[in-house]
């Protein structure tokens, strides 16, 4: 996360007798440690604050070294500030933790006298499971590698947590109630058609956010059925399930052209890639059926072995499009978690065009929450 030291702190930093001065010194020391450990980016809004801190007898030489570096980096950090969606402003002007929108940026305003104990720790990225969380980080690295406009030139630092599917709402609310840590929750929507309902736990999280807002936590529901809908199809042949199993590889060679044709269409975001669009979907009497029946001809080119009849005539729930294997997500993480930037850049080029905007928008949010600066050269500890 990018932390802004507001220029209102100058008054405190310049006066060792100020009642908040000891607290400021403690937090400056903690922030320097976090910055040097690669858990934060820090922007000094005031050109004067370093001159005050450099004279503070209470600060160690290591802490002063970090802030000397940050002072020299002010113009560079100003450019990063322009590109992040979210930032934390440490200020002397507020009495309570709050939030405000500054242009396109969402700022969490934290009074120096009320900084939570764990604020400078790496933010938590909470997802439905640990593989999801790791995949979201890979997605963000893909966008960074591709040079998507509006991204800060940063690294990513996060504590990844899996909420256990439907229990994610419970963990998210518990983190919010604790109120000592920055938490971003990203989860699947399970939406099957435009304006359709999301899953129950997504709704519970959004309802809680509406009724009990917290500046330190935020939730993002992806605008596709599941995380697999965001995958570039070009990655599939390189995943372990399709490389070690000859039958799976043969099936994929036949399925990929079909998947590519579906991926060109806006309805791609609503396909259950682990289950398939089924005959039951096409004959549903509600909004689900109304949506999918408009596209039923697109699914005549493929049906599962169980289904030998046209969609209108089938009375079962046969899959009408190729399906991803259950372990595709885990295989994606295993394959690309340590992949170099050049490889991730090529993957980004394969994202279906109609979801690329949402993909990059989600990655930009994650990058803003999880950004960090590299350790300061020559400073062993802060």
C-alpha positions in Angstrom: 0.0 0.0 0.0 1.1 3.6 -0.7 1.3 5.6 2.6 1.2 9.4 2.3 2.7 11.4 5.1 0.4 14.4 5.0 2.1 17.8 5.2 -0.1 18.5 8.3 2.5 16.3 10.2 5.1 19.1 9.8 3.8 20.9 12.9 4.2 17.8 15.1 7.5 16.7 13.6 9.0 20.2 14.2 8.0 20.4 17.9 9.4 17.7 20.3 7.2 19.1 23.0 4.0 18.5 21.0 1.7 16.0 22.8 1.5 13.7 19.7 5.3 13.9 19.0 6.2 10.6 20.8 3.4 8.8 18.9 4.6 10.2 15.6 8.2 9.1 16.3 7.0 5.5 17.1 5.0 5.3 13.9 7.7 6.8 11.8 10.0 4.1 13.1 7.5 1.4 12.4 6.8 2.7 8.9 10.5 2.8 8.1 10.8 -0.8 9.1 7.9 -1.7 6.9 9.3 0.3 4.0 12.7 -1.3 4.3 11.2 -4.8 4.6 9.3 -4.3 1.3 5.8 -4.0 2.8 4.9 -0.5 1.7 5.5 2.5 -0.5 5.9 5.9 1.3 5.4 9.4 -0.2 6.5 12.4 1.8 4.0 15.1 0.8 6.0 17.9 2.5 9.5 18.9 1.4 10.2 19.9 5.0 9.4 16.9 7.1 12.7 15.1 6.5 14.6 18.1 7.7 12.7 17.8 11.0 13.0 14.1 11.3 16.8 14.2 10.5 17.2 16.3 13.7 15.1 14.0 15.9 17.3 12.5 18.5 14.8 9.7 19.2 15.2 8.3 15.7 17.9 5.7 14.9 20.4 6.3 12.1 18.7 3.4 10.1 15.3 5.1 10.3 16.8 8.4 9.2 18.6 6.7 6.3 15.3 5.3 5.0 13.7 8.7 5.2 16.7 10.4 3.6 16.1 8.0 0.6 12.4 8.7 0.6 13.1 12.4 0.6 15.3 12.0 -2.5 12.6 9.9 -4.2 9.8 12.5 -3.8 9.3 13.3 -7.4 9.4 9.6 -8.4 6.8 8.8 -5.7 4.6 11.6 -6.9 4.3 9.8 -10.3 3.4 6.6 -8.5 0.8 8.5 -6.4 -0.9 9.6 -9.7 -1.3 6.0 -10.8 -2.6 4.2 -7.8 -6.3 3.7 -7.1 -6.0 3.5 -3.3 -3.7 5.1 -0.8 -3.5 5.7 3.0 -3.0 9.2 4.2 -1.4 9.6 7.7 -2.6 13.0 8.9 -2.9 15.3 11.9 -6.1 16.8 10.6 -8.6 14.0 11.3 -10.0 12.7 14.6 -11.2 9.4 13.3 -10.3 6.9 10.5 -12.3 7.8 7.5 -12.3 7.6 3.7 -12.5 10.1 0.8 -12.3 10.1 -2.9 -9.6 12.4 -4.4 -10.1 12.5 -8.2 -9.9 8.8 -9.2 -8.1 7.8 -6.0 -9.7 6.4 -2.9 -7.9 7.6 0.2 -8.0 6.1 3.7 -7.4 8.9 6.1 -5.8 7.8 9.4 -5.0 10.2 12.2 -1.5 9.7 13.5 -2.8 9.4 17.0 -5.1 6.4 16.0 -2.9 4.3 13.7 -3.9 0.6 14.2 -1.2 -1.7 15.4 -0.9 -3.7 12.2 -1.5 -1.0 9.7 2.0 -1.1 8.2 2.0 -4.9 7.8 1.4 -6.3 4.3 -2.2 -6.0 3.4 -4.3 -9.2 3.3 -5.7 -10.4 0.0 -8.6 -12.6 1.0 -10.2 -14.9 -1.6 -12.4 -18.0 -1.6 -9.4 -20.2 -1.4 -5.6 -19.9 -1.5 -5.3 -20.9 -5.1 -7.7 -18.1 -6.1 -5.6 -15.6 -4.1 -2.4 -16.7 -5.8 -4.1 -16.5 -9.2 -5.2 -12.9 -8.6 -1.6 -12.0 -7.9 -0.5 -13.7 -11.1 -3.2 -11.8 -13.0 -1.9 -8.5 -11.5 1.7 -9.4 -12.5 0.4 -10.2 -16.0 -1.0 -6.7 -16.3 2.1 -5.1 -14.9 4.3 -7.1 -17.3 2.1 -6.0 -20.2 2.6 -2.4 -19.4 -1.1 -1.7 -19.0 -1.5 2.1 -18.6 -2.2 3.5 -15.2 -0.2 0.9 -13.3 2.5 2.1 -10.8 6.0 0.6 -11.4 6.0 -1.4 -8.2 6.2 -4.9 -6.7 3.5 -6.7 -4.9 3.4 -7.6 -1.2 0.4 -9.4 0.4 -0.6 -11.9 3.0 -2.7 -14.4 1.0 -5.7 -16.0 2.7 -8.3 -18.4 1.5 -11.7 -18.0 3.1 -13.0 -21.5 2.5 -15.7 -20.9 -0.1 -19.0 -19.8 1.5 -17.2 -19.1 4.8 -15.4 -16.2 3.2 -18.1 -13.8 4.4 -17.5 -14.8 8.0 -13.7 -14.3 7.8 -14.1 -11.0 6.0 -16.5 -9.6 8.6 -14.3 -10.8 11.4 -11.3 -9.0 9.9 -13.4 -5.9 9.5 -14.5 -6.0 13.1 -10.9 -6.4 14.3 -10.0 -3.2 12.5 -6.2 -3.4 12.7 -5.3 -4.5 9.2 -5.8 -3.5 5.6 -7.9 -6.2 3.9 -9.0 -6.5 0.3 -11.4 -9.3 -0.5 -11.8 -10.6 -4.1 -14.3 -13.3 -4.9 -16.3 -15.0 -7.7 -19.8 -13.8 -8.5 -21.3 -17.1 -9.8 -23.5 -14.9 -12.0 -25.0 -16.9 -14.9 -26.6 -14.1 -17.0 -26.6 -10.3 -17.2 -28.0 -8.7 -14.1 -28.3 -12.1 -12.5 -27.9 -12.6 -8.7 -24.4 -13.3 -7.3 -23.8 -16.1 -4.8 -25.1 -15.8 -1.2 -21.7 -15.0 0.4 -21.0 -12.2 -2.1 -24.3 -10.7 -1.3 -23.7 -11.0 2.4 -20.3 -9.2 2.1 -21.8 -6.4 0.0 -24.7 -6.0 2.4 -22.3 -5.8 5.4 -20.2 -3.2 3.6 -23.2 -1.1 2.9 -24.5 -1.2 6.5 -21.1 -1.3 8.3 -18.5 0.5 6.1 -14.9 0.3 7.1 -12.1 2.4 5.6 -9.6 -0.4 6.2 -11.4 -3.1 4.2 -12.8 -3.4 0.8 -14.4 -6.1 -1.4 -14.4 -6.7 -5.2 -16.8 -9.2 -6.8 -15.4 -10.2 -10.2 -17.7 -9.4 -13.1 -17.6 -13.0 -14.5 -18.9 -16.3 -13.3 -15.7 -17.5 -11.8 -11.9 -16.9 -11.8 -11.5 -19.4 -14.6 -13.4 -17.1 -17.0 -10.5 -14.7 -16.7 -7.9 -17.2 -17.9 -6.2 -16.6 -21.3 -6.9 -19.8 -23.2 -3.4 -19.9 -24.5 -2.2 -21.1 -21.0 -4.2 -24.4 -21.1 -1.8 -26.6 -23.2 1.0 -25.7 -20.8 -0.8 -26.8 -17.7 0.1 -30.1 -16.0 -3.3 -31.9 -16.4 -3.1 -31.5 -20.2 0.6 -32.3 -20.5 0.9 -35.5 -18.5 -2.4 -37.1 -19.5 -2.5 -38.1 -23.2 -6.3 -38.4 -23.2 -6.7 -34.9 -21.7 -4.2 -33.5 -24.3 -6.1 -35.1 -27.2 -9.4 -33.8 -25.9 -8.0 -30.3 -25.4 -6.7 -30.3 -29.0 -10.3 -30.8 -30.1 -11.9 -28.5 -27.5 -9.6 -25.5 -27.8 -11.0 -24.3 -31.2 -14.5 -24.5 -29.7 -13.5 -22.7 -26.6 -11.8 -20.0 -28.7 -15.0 -19.4 -30.6 -17.1 -19.1 -27.4 -14.4 -16.8 -25.9 -15.0 -14.3 -28.7 -18.6 -13.8 -27.4 -19.8 -11.6 -24.5 -21.5 -14.6 -23.0 -18.1 -16.1 -22.2 -18.1 -14.3 -18.8 -21.2 -16.3 -17.8 -20.2 -19.8 -18.8 -19.5 -22.3 -16.0 -16.3 -23.6 -17.3 -16.1 -26.4 -14.8 -19.6 -27.6 -15.5 -20.6 -26.3 -18.9 -23.7 -24.7 -20.4 -26.2 -27.5 -20.2 -29.3 -28.5 -22.0 -31.1 -27.7 -18.8 -29.8 -24.1 -19.0 -31.2 -23.7 -22.5 -34.7 -24.9 -21.6 -34.9 -23.1 -18.2 -38.2 -21.2 -17.9 -36.7 -18.2 -16.1 -34.2 -15.4 -16.9 -31.4 -18.0 -17.1 -33.2 -19.8 -20.0 -34.2 -16.6 -21.7 -30.6 -15.5 -21.8 -29.0 -18.8 -22.9 -31.8 -19.7 -25.4 -30.7 -16.7 -27.5 -27.4 -18.4 -27.9 -28.4 -22.0 -28.3 -27.3 -22.3 -31.9 -23.7 -21.5 -30.7 -23.8 -24.7 -28.7 -24.9 -27.0 -31.5 -21.3 -27.5 -32.5 -20.5 -29.4 -29.3 -22.3 -31.8 -26.9 -21.2 -34.3 -24.3 -21.1 -38.0 -25.1 -24.3 -38.4 -23.2 -26.3 -36.0 -25.3 -27.1 -37.0 -28.9 -30.1 -34.8 -29.3 -30.7 -31.1 -30.2 -30.8 -28.7 -27.2 -34.6 -28.3 -27.6 -35.3 -32.0 -27.5 -32.9 -33.1 -24.7 -34.5 -33.6 -21.3 -31.3 -33.9 -19.3 -28.5 -31.6 -18.2 -25.8 -32.6 -20.7 -22.8 -30.2 -21.1 -23.0 -28.2 -24.3 -19.5 -26.8 -24.3 -16.0 -28.2 -23.4 -15.2 -28.0 -19.7 -12.1 -27.2 -17.8 -10.8 -29.9 -15.5 -11.4 -29.5 -11.8 -7.7 -28.9 -11.1 -7.1 -26.3 -13.8 -6.9 -23.5 -11.3 -4.3 -25.2 -9.2 -2.3 -26.2 -12.3 -2.4 -22.6 -13.5 -1.0 -21.3 -10.2 1.7 -24.1 -10.1 2.8 -23.2 -13.7 2.8 -19.4 -13.5 3.4 -18.5 -9.9 7.2 -18.1 -10.5 6.9 -17.2 -14.2 9.1 -14.4 -15.6 7.6 -11.1 -16.7 8.2 -11.9 -20.4 6.1 -15.1 -20.2 3.3 -13.3 -18.3 3.3 -10.5 -20.8 2.5 -13.0 -23.6 -0.3 -14.5 -21.5 -1.9 -11.1 -21.1 -2.1 -10.8 -24.9 -4.4 -13.9 -24.9 -7.1 -12.5 -22.7 -10.5 -12.4 -24.5 -11.1 -8.8 -25.6 -14.5 -8.3 -24.0 -13.1 -9.1 -20.5 -9.7 -7.5 -20.9 -11.0 -4.2 -19.5 -12.4 -5.8 -16.4 -9.3 -8.0 -16.0 -7.0 -4.9 -16.0 -9.3 -2.9 -13.7 -9.3 -5.7 -11.1 -5.5 -6.0 -11.5 -5.1 -2.3 -11.0 -7.1 -2.4 -7.7 -5.0 -5.3 -6.4 -1.8 -3.5 -7.4 -2.9 -0.4 -5.5 -3.6 -2.3 -2.3 -0.6 -4.6 -2.5 2.2 -2.3 -3.9 5.6 -2.1 -2.1 9.0 -0.6 -2.6 12.2 -2.5 -2.7 14.5 -2.4 0.3 16.7 0.7 0.6 20.2 -0.1 -0.6 22.8 0.1 2.2 20.2 0.1 5.0 20.3 -3.1 7.0 17.4 -2.4 9.3 15.0 0.4 9.9 
